[in-house]
Amino acid sequence: MGVLDEMNRAIDLLGVKRMTLDEIKKIVFLSRLDVHGGDKKLAAASLGVSLKTLYNALHKWGAFERKLRGKGASR
């Protein structure tokens, strides 16, 4: 099995063909943030995006609001 075949098999297994680009981006960004222990500066650098881009994406997905609500902040 070639590399392309392996990639296509992985894509099929993950269901990526049914996901939007924004959904894929969210998974990648949040996973990278998790890998770096929540360090946004390191996560942004490892993704090759600016820190502002990462913050904008997290805000768009409501990541900050969920985190705040989980720590007892009211909304």
C-alpha positions in Angstrom: 0.0 0.0 0.0 1.4 3.4 -1.0 1.5 6.6 1.1 -1.4 8.1 -0.8 -3.5 4.9 -0.2 -2.6 5.1 3.5 -3.6 8.8 3.7 -6.9 8.1 2.0 -7.6 5.2 4.4 -6.9 7.5 7.4 -9.2 10.2 5.9 -12.0 7.7 5.5 -11.6 6.3 9.0 -11.7 9.8 10.6 -14.7 10.9 8.6 -12.8 13.9 7.2 -14.6 13.7 3.9 -17.8 14.7 5.6 -16.3 17.6 7.6 -16.0 21.2 6.7 -12.6 22.9 6.5 -13.6 24.9 9.6 -14.4 21.7 11.5 -11.0 20.3 10.6 -9.2 23.5 11.5 -10.9 23.5 14.9 -9.8 19.9 15.6 -6.2 20.7 14.6 -6.0 24.0 16.5 -7.5 22.6 19.7 -5.4 19.5 19.5 -2.2 21.5 19.1 -3.2 23.7 22.0 -3.7 20.5 24.1 -0.3 19.2 23.0 1.3 22.4 24.3 -0.5 22.3 27.6 -2.7 25.3 26.8 0.3 27.5 25.9 -1.3 29.6 23.1 2.0 31.2 22.0 3.6 27.8 21.4 0.5 26.4 19.8 0.3 29.3 17.4 4.0 29.0 16.5 3.7 25.3 15.9 0.7 25.9 13.6 2.5 28.6 11.7 -0.2 31.2 12.5 -0.1 34.4 14.5 -1.2 34.5 18.1 -4.0 36.8 17.0 -5.2 34.2 14.5 -5.3 31.6 17.2 -7.2 33.9 19.6 -9.7 34.8 16.8 -10.3 31.2 16.0 -10.8 30.2 19.7 -13.2 33.2 20.2 -15.1 32.1 17.1 -15.5 28.6 18.4 -16.5 29.8 21.8 -13.5 28.1 23.5 -13.0 31.0 25.9 -16.7 31.1 27.0 -16.9 27.4 27.7 -13.7 27.5 29.7 -15.0 30.5 31.8 -18.4 28.8 32.4 -16.6 25.7 33.6 -14.8 27.7 36.2 -17.9 29.1 37.7 -18.2 32.4 35.8 -21.8 33.3 34.9 -23.0 34.4 31.5 
